[in-house]
Amino acid sequence: MSTAGQVIKCKAAVAWEPGKPLSIEDVEVDPPKAHEVRIKVVSTGVCHTDWEYLYESKKGMKFRPFPLVLGHEAAGTVESVGPEVTKFSPGDQVIPVFLPQCQDCDRCRSPKTNHCRKNWANTQGGVLADGTSRISCQGHQVYQFLGVSSFSQYTVVPDTSLAKIRSDAPLDKVCLLGCGVSTGYGAALNTAKVEKDSTCAVFGLGAVGLAAVMGCKAAGARRIIGVDINPGKFKKAVTLGATECVNSTDQQRPIQEVLLEMTNGGVDFALECVGSPFVMSAALESTTDAWGLCVIAGWTETETMSVAVEKILMGRTLKGTYFGGWKSVQDVPKLVDEYMNSQLKLDEFITHKLPLDQINVAFDLLSSGKSIRSVISLW
């Protein structure tokens, strides 16, 4: 029996207030409005940004209203489409993307950026184009984190924030391309443009950092140094392409000084994948003068990093990246193809598979450094 046009009742993990564990609730998901698509979420990754927003709201992230449904790294199938939707049909396999691509604005038409701003202010605030959410619980509007809310069995997203992918892709694997892996992989390939035979350092070996390691290897880097405070991450980093790893807490000197000595003057490319202003400064200072390039991929919205002006004057470049520089709607399907053709790894990032009712366990695994990616099955 078709559910198109009807309110769907389903399960979701609701964040009622900051700092409190998620609660599994019965929610109602409204039908999609114009230029919107309702999707059945099959699998979702648990990203550090989800945890950070719940437990460190206002520290490194701008405040967004509660209650909300977190989750933004997912894959599923189209349940129904709203009026004026032409590119999607029920049954299509899709990956929702928190970064839109309308393909019509100046930024979408420019090869210089992927920063489309279609519905941007609204989705950042947890609502869709008309200023409301499509999810409600116990009579309350429930906001949609980054306009996605994949910790719900069903959700509604704008048709410009959805990538259609091939029908044979395993959704419990390719969901990781909705955020972490795409961000790190693209930071190396698109933003840093890592060069063949170069020397790289990757700071932070979570999912984003490990994907950056994979990107450096794909670009042909000769030396890839992984840096983390958790040596438990080192074996996985080597599997994905790191040539050596350094525990920054074991050093008697600042890590940037250690790297300068190890590389006889600094690395060609540094990728910061932690989101810490302190680590960002260290990453920049680990690069060689004259041509060293540092890319910030770690996420923080409110903090300030310190840069010694001389480090820039002497020829270094500092850049930021968002979603790895990929134009979301057109590039995510290509990344899925790379995975299906064994050119990009995803399975190695998945350390745990859990049902929705264990979402808080996934957060605990993430915050304790015991997981790279937990994938939640919504059904």
C-alpha positions in Angstrom: 0.0 0.0 0.0 1.5 3.3 -1.1 2.4 5.9 1.6 2.8 8.7 -0.9 0.9 11.8 0.2 0.4 10.5 3.7 2.0 11.2 7.1 4.4 8.3 7.9 4.8 7.2 11.5 8.3 5.7 12.2 11.1 5.5 14.7 13.8 8.2 15.2 16.5 9.1 17.7 15.5 12.5 19.0 17.8 14.9 20.8 15.5 16.7 23.2 18.2 19.0 24.7 22.0 19.5 24.6 24.2 17.1 26.6 21.5 14.4 27.0 21.5 11.0 25.3 19.3 10.5 22.3 15.9 9.0 22.9 14.2 6.6 20.5 10.8 8.0 19.8 7.8 7.5 17.5 7.8 10.5 15.1 5.6 11.7 12.3 7.2 12.6 8.9 5.1 14.8 6.7 4.8 14.3 2.9 7.3 16.2 0.8 6.4 19.7 -0.5 7.4 21.3 -3.8 11.0 20.4 -4.7 11.3 18.0 -1.8 11.9 14.2 -1.6 10.9 11.8 1.2 13.4 9.0 1.6 13.5 5.8 3.5 16.8 5.9 5.3 18.5 2.4 5.2 21.9 3.1 6.8 23.6 6.0 8.4 27.1 6.7 9.6 27.7 8.3 13.0 29.9 11.3 12.5 31.9 13.3 15.1 29.9 16.4 14.1 26.7 14.7 15.3 28.3 13.9 18.7 29.9 17.4 18.9 26.7 19.2 18.3 24.9 17.2 21.0 27.6 17.2 23.7 29.7 20.3 22.9 27.0 22.6 21.5 28.2 26.3 21.7 31.8 25.2 22.1 33.0 24.6 18.6 29.6 24.8 16.9 27.0 27.5 16.4 23.8 26.8 18.4 21.0 25.2 16.5 17.5 24.7 18.0 16.3 21.6 19.9 14.6 19.2 19.8 16.2 17.9 16.7 17.1 14.7 14.9 20.8 14.4 14.2 22.5 12.4 11.4 23.8 13.6 8.1 25.8 10.8 6.5 23.4 8.3 5.1 21.9 6.3 2.2 18.4 5.1 1.4 15.7 4.9 -1.2 13.2 7.4 -2.5 9.7 6.8 -0.9 7.9 9.6 -2.7 8.5 12.9 -4.4 6.8 16.3 -4.0 5.4 18.6 -6.7 7.9 19.8 -9.4 10.5 17.1 -8.6 11.8 15.8 -12.0 15.1 14.0 -11.3 13.9 11.4 -8.7 11.4 8.6 -8.7 10.2 6.2 -6.0 12.7 3.4 -5.5 15.8 5.3 -6.6 18.8 4.7 -4.4 20.1 8.0 -3.0 22.5 9.7 -0.7 21.3 12.9 1.0 23.9 15.7 1.0 24.1 18.5 3.6 25.9 20.6 0.9 23.4 21.4 -1.9 24.1 21.6 -5.6 21.3 23.5 -7.5 23.4 23.5 -10.7 22.0 26.9 -11.5 23.7 29.6 -9.3 26.9 31.4 -10.0 28.8 29.1 -7.5 27.5 25.9 -9.1 28.5 27.2 -12.5 32.0 28.0 -11.3 34.7 25.3 -11.3 36.3 27.2 -8.4 34.0 26.1 -5.7 31.3 23.6 -4.5 29.7 26.1 -2.1 26.1 26.3 -3.4 23.9 28.3 -1.1 20.5 26.9 -2.1 18.3 26.8 1.0 21.6 27.1 3.0 20.4 29.4 5.8 17.3 27.3 6.4 18.9 23.9 6.4 21.7 25.2 8.7 19.0 26.2 11.0 17.2 22.9 10.9 14.3 23.7 8.6 13.5 23.4 4.9 12.6 26.0 2.3 9.3 27.1 3.8 10.9 27.6 7.3 9.5 24.5 8.9 10.6 20.9 9.5 8.9 17.8 8.1 9.4 15.8 11.4 7.3 16.1 14.5 7.1 14.3 17.8 4.5 14.5 20.6 3.1 17.6 19.0 6.5 19.4 18.8 8.3 20.4 15.6 11.6 18.5 15.5 14.4 20.3 13.7 16.4 18.6 10.9 20.1 18.7 11.6 21.8 20.3 8.5 18.5 19.7 6.7 19.1 15.9 6.7 18.2 14.1 10.0 19.3 10.6 9.0 18.8 9.2 12.5 15.1 8.8 11.5 13.7 5.9 9.5 12.2 8.4 7.1 13.2 12.0 6.4 12.5 14.7 3.8 15.2 16.7 2.0 15.3 19.3 -0.8 15.8 17.8 -4.3 19.0 19.9 -4.6 20.4 18.1 -1.6 20.2 14.6 -2.9 22.4 12.5 -5.1 21.0 9.6 -7.1 23.3 6.6 -7.2 23.5 3.3 -9.0 20.9 0.6 -8.0 23.5 -2.1 -7.1 25.5 -0.1 -4.5 25.4 -1.5 -1.0 23.8 1.3 1.1 25.4 0.2 4.3 28.8 1.0 2.8 28.3 4.0 0.5 26.5 5.9 3.2 30.0 7.0 4.3 30.3 9.0 1.2 27.7 11.4 2.6 30.3 13.1 4.7 33.5 11.8 6.3 35.2 9.8 3.6 34.3 12.3 0.8 35.6 15.2 2.9 39.0 13.7 3.7 39.5 12.1 0.3 38.6 15.3 -1.5 40.7 17.4 0.9 43.8 15.7 -0.5 42.8 15.3 -4.1 40.7 18.5 -4.8 41.8 21.1 -2.3 45.4 20.3 -1.6 45.9 18.8 -5.0 48.6 16.5 -3.5 51.4 15.9 -6.1 53.1 12.7 -7.1 56.3 11.9 -5.0 55.4 14.6 -2.5 55.6 14.4 1.3 52.4 14.7 3.3 51.3 14.8 6.9 47.8 14.0 8.1 46.8 15.3 11.5 44.0 13.2 13.1 43.3 9.6 12.0 39.6 9.4 12.4 37.4 8.8 9.4 38.2 12.1 7.7 42.0 11.8 8.4 42.1 8.2 7.2 40.3 9.2 4.0 42.8 12.0 3.6 45.6 9.4 3.9 43.8 7.4 1.2 43.6 10.5 -1.0 47.3 11.2 -0.6 48.1 7.7 -1.7 45.8 7.9 -4.6 47.6 11.1 -5.7 51.0 9.3 -5.6 52.5 10.8 -2.5 55.9 9.3 -1.7 55.7 9.7 2.1 52.6 10.0 4.1 53.0 10.6 7.9 49.9 10.0 10.1 49.8 12.0 13.3 47.4 11.1 16.2 47.3 10.8 20.0 45.8 7.3 19.7 48.2 4.7 18.5 45.3 2.3 18.1 44.6 4.2 14.8 48.0 3.5 13.3 47.5 0.1 11.9 44.4 1.2 9.9 46.3 4.3 8.7 49.1 2.1 7.3 46.5 -0.2 5.6 45.1 2.9 3.8 48.4 4.2 2.7 50.4 5.9 5.6 54.1 5.1 5.3 54.7 5.9 9.0 52.8 7.2 12.0 53.7 9.5 14.9 52.1 9.8 18.4 52.3 13.5 19.2 51.9 12.9 22.9 55.1 10.8 23.0 57.3 13.7 21.8 59.4 16.0 23.9 58.9 18.8 21.5 56.0 20.3 19.6 54.9 18.0 16.8 55.6 20.5 14.1 59.3 20.6 15.2 59.4 16.8 15.1 58.0 16.8 11.6 60.4 19.5 10.4 63.3 17.3 11.5 61.9 14.1 10.1 61.4 15.7 6.7 64.5 17.9 6.5 62.6 21.1 6.5 58.9 20.3 6.4 56.2 18.5 4.5 54.9 19.6 1.1 51.3 19.1 2.2 49.6 19.0 5.6 46.0 18.1 6.2 44.4 19.0 9.5 41.5 16.6 10.2 40.8 17.2 13.9 39.0 20.6 14.1 41.4 22.0 16.7 42.8 25.5 16.3 46.0 24.3 18.1 46.4 21.4 15.7 45.7 23.7 12.8 48.6 26.0 13.7 50.9 23.0 14.2 49.9 21.6 10.8 50.7 24.8 9.0 54.0 25.1 10.8 54.9 21.6 9.8 55.0 22.5 6.1 58.1 23.6 4.3 58.6 27.3 3.5 58.5 28.4 -0.2 55.7 26.1 -1.2 54.2 24.2 1.8 50.4 24.0 1.7 48.1 23.3 4.6 44.4 22.3 4.2 42.0 22.6 7.1 39.4 19.8 6.9 38.6 19.5 10.6 35.3 21.2 11.6 34.8 24.1 14.0 32.5 27.0 13.5 33.3 29.4 16.4 37.0 29.1 17.2 40.0 31.1 16.1 43.4 29.8 15.0 46.7 31.6 15.4 48.9 32.1 12.4 52.4 33.6 12.6 52.4 36.0 9.7 56.0 35.1 8.8 54.9 31.5 8.1 52.6 32.9 5.3 55.1 35.5 4.1 57.7 32.8 3.5 55.5 31.1 0.9 53.1 28.8 2.7 49.5 28.6 1.7 46.6 28.0 4.1 43.3 26.7 2.7 40.0 25.4 3.9 37.8 22.7 2.4 34.1 21.9 2.8 32.9 18.4 1.8 36.3 17.9 0.2 35.6 20.3 -2.7 33.2 17.8 -4.3 30.2 19.2 -6.2 27.8 17.1 -4.2 25.0 16.0 -6.5 27.2 15.3 -9.5 30.4 13.9 -7.7 29.0 11.6 -5.1 27.6 9.1 -7.7 31.1 9.1 -9.2 32.7 8.3 -5.8 30.1 5.4 -5.5 31.4 4.2 -8.9 35.0 4.3 -7.7 34.1 2.2 -4.7 32.2 -0.3 -6.9 35.2 -0.5 -9.2 37.5 -1.1 -6.2 39.3 2.2 -6.7 38.2 3.6 -3.3 38.0 1.9 0.0 35.0 2.1 2.4 34.7 -1.3 4.2 37.9 -0.6 6.1 36.4 2.5 7.8 33.5 0.5 9.3 34.4 -0.8 12.7 30.9 -1.4 14.1 27.4 -2.1 12.8 24.5 -1.4 15.2 20.7 -1.1 15.2 19.1 2.3 15.8 18.3 1.6 19.4 22.0 1.4 20.1 22.8 4.9 18.7 24.1 6.1 22.1 26.5 3.2 22.2 27.8 4.4 18.8 28.4 7.8 20.3 30.2 6.3 23.2 32.5 4.3 20.9 33.2 7.4 18.9 34.0 9.7 21.8 36.3 7.0 23.4 38.3 6.5 20.2 37.2 2.9 19.9 35.5 3.3 16.5 36.3 4.8 13.2 32.8 4.6 11.8 29.8 2.9 13.3 27.0 2.3 10.7 23.5 2.3 12.1 20.9 0.1 10.4 17.5 1.9 10.6 15.5 -1.3 10.0 
